[in-house]
Amino acid sequence: MKAVILAGGLGTRLRPLTNKKPKPMLPLGKKPLLEHLIKWIRKNGVKEIVLCVSYLHKIIEDYFEDGHRFGVKIEYAISSKPLATAGQLKTAQKFIDDTFVCVYGDSIFDFNLKNMITEHKKKKSFITMSLYEHKTYIKYGVIDTKNNGKVLGWNEKPVIKSKINMGCYVMEPNILNFIPKNKPYGMDDVIKKAISKRKTVNSILVKNGFTDIGDKETYEKINLEYRKKLGKI
């Protein structure tokens, strides 16, 4: 089995940190974010990796090379322009001929990927998504009313729970036929297309072990935590 890591984004929300370095190469402690991700994938028994790269890709290639130093085999799918998540995944098609894992290259995971792969195969799924329970805190009293304005209830500062996409999937190779070539295309569009074609899309719910390095504030907070673990602060 192979893992495809989508590592070609521009990292605009992390500028100026990403002006001269691709987002997956930003350090967390002593190692780049992408190295932590590869280590997690290898720990879960997947040792063949395809890196989908674009922006400043030479920096990634020079660091990881063929992957031997990290205990994995790495191949590169290179695009000349940003293609969004699914568009990037499409560039890896020539490397994929069996069930594979796909992960976004700007998150940190620490859950049991082996179990997710087992569940995918057991249920004969076309796609399995990893979901995370996200809590939103509303700082106001939420009032429930009828259409005529009659108040039925008052919920003070409620917590709204939603299942969100973590950006880690197990997929069958035919999913790549759903994605147009050399065109920006979102993963949400692929999942919707699969559902519309009555393909089996399942999910697992992960309660912890997920951090999205989505913006500068989050990155600096997580990097500080990693540095503290190393005794650097």
C-alpha positions as CSV (number, residue, x, y, z in Angstrom):
1,M,0.0,0.0,0.0
2,K,1.1,3.6,-0.7
3,A,0.4,6.9,0.9
4,V,-0.1,10.1,-1.1
5,I,0.8,13.3,0.7
6,L,-0.6,16.5,-0.8
7,A,2.3,19.0,-0.2
8,G,2.0,21.5,-3.0
9,G,0.0,24.4,-1.5
10,L,1.2,28.0,-1.4
11,G,0.6,28.3,2.4
12,T,-0.7,31.9,1.9
13,R,-2.2,32.0,5.4
14,L,1.3,31.4,6.9
15,R,3.1,34.2,5.0
16,P,5.7,35.6,5.5
17,L,6.9,32.3,6.9
18,T,6.2,30.5,3.6
19,N,7.7,33.2,1.3
20,K,10.9,31.1,0.9
21,K,9.9,27.8,2.3
22,P,6.9,25.5,1.5
23,K,4.4,25.1,4.3
24,P,5.2,21.3,4.9
25,M,8.8,22.2,5.5
26,L,8.2,24.6,8.4
27,P,9.9,23.3,11.5
28,L,8.1,21.7,14.4
29,G,10.9,21.4,17.0
30,K,13.9,20.1,15.1
31,K,12.1,18.5,12.2
32,P,9.9,19.8,9.3
33,L,6.2,19.2,9.7
34,L,6.3,16.8,6.7
35,E,8.9,14.6,8.4
36,H,6.6,14.2,11.4
37,L,3.8,13.2,9.0
38,I,6.0,10.7,7.2
39,K,7.1,9.2,10.5
40,W,3.5,8.7,11.5
41,I,2.6,7.0,8.2
42,R,5.6,4.7,8.5
43,K,4.7,3.8,12.1
44,N,1.3,2.7,10.8
45,G,3.0,0.2,8.4
46,V,2.9,2.2,5.1
47,K,6.4,2.6,3.7
48,E,5.8,3.7,0.1
49,I,5.0,7.4,-0.2
50,V,4.1,9.7,-3.2
51,L,4.7,13.4,-2.5
52,C,2.5,15.6,-4.6
53,V,4.5,18.8,-4.8
54,S,4.5,22.2,-6.6
55,Y,5.4,25.4,-4.8
56,L,9.2,25.5,-4.0
57,H,9.2,21.7,-4.5
58,K,13.0,21.5,-4.9
59,I,13.4,22.3,-1.2
60,I,11.3,19.2,-0.4
61,E,13.1,17.0,-2.9
62,D,16.5,18.0,-1.7
63,Y,15.6,17.2,1.9
64,F,13.8,13.9,1.6
65,E,15.4,12.6,-1.6
66,D,14.3,9.0,-2.2
67,G,13.2,8.5,1.4
68,H,15.9,6.0,2.3
69,R,17.1,8.1,5.2
70,F,13.6,8.1,6.7
71,G,12.9,4.4,6.3
72,V,10.5,4.8,3.4
73,K,10.5,4.9,-0.4
74,I,9.5,8.3,-1.8
75,E,8.4,9.2,-5.3
76,Y,7.4,12.7,-6.5
77,A,4.4,13.9,-8.5
78,I,5.3,17.4,-9.6
79,S,2.8,20.0,-10.9
80,S,3.8,23.4,-12.3
81,K,0.8,25.2,-10.7
82,P,-1.4,24.9,-7.7
83,L,-4.3,22.5,-8.4
84,A,-6.2,22.4,-5.1
85,T,-6.5,19.2,-3.1
86,A,-8.0,16.7,-5.6
87,G,-6.2,18.3,-8.5
88,Q,-2.9,17.6,-6.8
89,L,-4.0,14.0,-6.0
90,K,-4.6,13.5,-9.8
91,T,-0.9,14.1,-10.5
92,A,-0.1,10.9,-8.5
93,Q,-2.3,8.7,-10.7
94,K,0.6,7.0,-12.6
95,F,2.0,5.8,-9.2
96,I,-1.3,4.3,-7.9
97,D,-2.7,0.9,-8.8
98,D,-4.2,-0.3,-5.5
99,T,-6.0,0.9,-2.4
100,F,-4.1,3.9,-1.0
101,V,-4.0,6.4,1.8
102,C,-4.2,10.2,1.0
103,V,-3.3,12.8,3.5
104,Y,-3.0,16.6,3.5
105,G,0.6,17.7,4.1
106,D,-0.3,20.6,6.5
107,S,-1.7,18.6,9.4
108,I,-0.3,16.5,12.3
109,F,-2.0,13.1,12.9
110,D,-1.6,10.7,15.8
111,F,-4.4,8.2,15.5
112,N,-4.5,4.5,14.5
113,L,-4.3,4.6,10.7
114,K,-4.0,0.8,10.6
115,N,-7.5,0.5,12.1
116,M,-8.8,2.9,9.5
117,I,-7.3,0.8,6.6
118,T,-8.7,-2.4,8.2
119,E,-12.2,-0.8,8.5
120,H,-12.0,0.4,4.9
121,K,-11.3,-3.1,3.6
122,K,-13.8,-4.8,5.9
123,K,-16.6,-2.6,4.7
124,K,-15.5,-2.7,1.0
125,S,-15.6,1.0,0.9
126,F,-14.8,3.2,-2.1
127,I,-13.6,6.0,0.2
128,T,-13.2,6.2,4.0
129,M,-12.8,9.6,5.5
130,S,-11.4,10.4,8.9
131,L,-13.6,12.9,10.8
132,Y,-13.0,14.9,14.0
133,E,-15.5,16.2,16.4
134,H,-15.2,20.0,16.4
135,K,-16.8,22.2,19.1
136,T,-18.1,25.7,18.4
137,Y,-18.9,27.8,21.5
138,I,-21.7,30.4,20.9
139,K,-21.2,33.3,23.3
140,Y,-24.9,34.4,23.2
141,G,-28.2,33.0,24.5
142,V,-29.8,31.1,21.6
143,I,-33.6,31.4,21.5
144,D,-35.9,28.9,20.0
145,T,-39.1,30.3,18.5
146,K,-42.1,29.4,16.4
147,N,-42.8,31.2,13.1
148,N,-45.2,33.5,14.8
149,G,-42.5,34.6,17.2
150,K,-43.6,32.7,20.3
151,V,-40.6,31.8,22.4
152,L,-40.3,28.1,23.1
153,G,-36.9,27.9,24.8
154,W,-33.6,29.6,25.8
155,N,-30.3,27.9,25.5
156,E,-27.6,30.0,27.1
157,K,-24.1,29.9,25.4
158,P,-24.6,26.5,23.8
159,V,-21.8,24.2,22.5
160,I,-22.4,23.1,18.9
161,K,-20.7,19.9,17.9
162,S,-19.9,19.1,14.2
163,K,-18.0,16.3,12.5
164,I,-15.3,17.9,10.3
165,N,-13.0,16.6,7.7
166,M,-9.5,15.9,8.9
167,G,-7.9,15.5,5.5
168,C,-6.9,11.8,5.8
169,Y,-8.6,9.2,3.5
170,V,-8.3,5.6,2.4
171,M,-9.3,5.4,-1.2
172,E,-9.7,3.0,-4.1
173,P,-7.6,3.8,-7.2
174,N,-10.7,4.4,-9.4
175,I,-11.4,7.6,-7.5
176,L,-8.7,9.2,-9.6
177,N,-10.9,8.8,-12.7
178,F,-13.4,11.2,-11.1
179,I,-10.8,14.0,-11.1
180,P,-10.1,16.2,-14.2
181,K,-6.5,16.4,-15.3
182,N,-4.4,19.6,-14.9
183,K,-7.3,21.6,-13.4
184,P,-7.8,22.9,-9.8
185,Y,-10.4,20.6,-8.2
186,G,-11.5,20.3,-4.6
187,M,-11.6,17.1,-2.6
188,D,-15.2,18.0,-1.6
189,D,-16.2,17.9,-5.3
190,V,-14.7,14.4,-5.6
191,I,-16.6,13.1,-2.5
192,K,-19.8,14.6,-3.7
193,K,-19.3,13.0,-7.1
194,A,-18.6,9.6,-5.6
195,I,-21.8,9.9,-3.4
196,S,-23.9,10.9,-6.5
197,K,-22.6,7.8,-8.3
198,R,-23.7,5.7,-5.4
199,K,-20.2,4.7,-4.4
200,T,-19.7,3.6,-0.7
201,V,-18.3,6.5,1.3
202,N,-17.7,5.6,4.9
203,S,-16.0,7.4,7.8
204,I,-14.3,6.9,11.1
205,L,-14.6,9.3,14.0
206,V,-11.3,10.3,15.7
207,K,-11.6,11.8,19.1
208,N,-8.0,13.0,19.4
209,G,-4.7,13.0,17.5
210,F,-5.4,15.8,15.0
211,T,-3.9,19.3,14.6
212,D,-4.5,21.4,11.5
213,I,-1.5,23.8,11.0
214,G,-3.8,26.2,9.2
215,D,-2.6,29.6,10.1
216,K,0.4,31.5,11.6
217,E,-1.0,31.6,15.1
218,T,-1.7,27.9,15.3
219,Y,1.7,27.1,13.8
220,E,3.6,29.2,16.3
221,K,1.7,27.7,19.2
222,I,2.4,24.1,18.0
223,N,6.0,24.8,17.2
224,L,6.4,26.2,20.7
225,E,5.0,23.0,22.2
226,Y,7.4,20.9,20.2
227,R,10.4,23.0,21.2
228,K,9.4,22.7,24.9
229,K,9.4,18.9,24.6
230,L,13.0,19.2,23.3
231,G,13.9,21.4,26.2
232,K,14.6,24.3,23.9
233,I,12.5,26.9,25.8
